[in-house]
Amino acid sequence: MSQNRLHQLMQRHARLEQEIGEESRRPLPDQARILRLKKLKLAIKDQIALLERSDRKLAAA
């Protein structure tokens, strides 16, 4: 289950990176939207790290 969740989070992280890039390349980028996307991306990165640590602990046990 955690591997599936990890994969989903990594896909979402990649999509957010793409959205940030697309917004940044617009003639008048929406800085508030970019900030929201970056915060969400960071939160997802934290979730990924937590799952990876949890998986390592389970593998070591």
Phi, psi and omega in degrees: 000315184293330177294320177295316178296319178299316179299316179299316180295320180293323177295316179297319178300316179295320178296320178296319177300318179294316179298319179298315179297317180297315180295321181295331182275353178294153179303320177232082183297143177276101185297326178294320178294317179300317179298316178299316180296319180294320178295319178295318179299318179295318178298321179292321177300320177297319178296320178299313180299319179297315179296319179296318177296318180298317178296321179295320179296319179294322180291327181283336184284000000 
